């Protein structure tokens, strides 16, 4: 009997540990979200590499991995696009999006710049809606991200010959109706079911071992 109880609680403990590992990174993006940035400059930015507009479409979300389509128009009128994959567990390639629900002094890893510390939280007017944003000062480069989703909302950069500012021009935070259920929710449901079955099994075994008077 004691071995059965130990096995039940060991299984539940391992399940909770697995869930906690996945829960360390929170992804707030959903398929169907998109955002367009208008970029302005002062000074003399290089026209063949400086973006004038950027659009980011969230195409799919699987656990901690997000696939995007990024369309860019540079100052000389040329256009290009790419489809990067953001792995928030092991480090995303750009700072267009970060893990959701970050707070002051939280640290996340990015492949471009390494470890980034959140310097603070502030209210931000995002297209007429007040939202909480987190920000990080990376020396002459300040990023602001929406706290709930992790999407970038503003960039301010100072360079030797010009300054650059990104700001949200249009945004849509409505998910596709066909978006899959977040795997973290699925893991939570599985753990809850395992816990209920384990407790039920324990009481069932205990009842069977009670001898009739």
Secondary structure by P-SEA (a helix, b strand, c coil): caaaaaaaaaaaaaaaaaaaaaaccccccccccbbbbbbbbcccccccccccbbbbbbccccccbbbbbbbbbccccccbbbbbbbcccccccccccccccccccbbbbbccccbbbbcbbbbbbcccbbbbbbbbbcccbbbbcccccccccbbbbbcccbbbbbbbccccccccccccccaaaaaaaaaaaaaaaaaaaaaaaaaaacccc
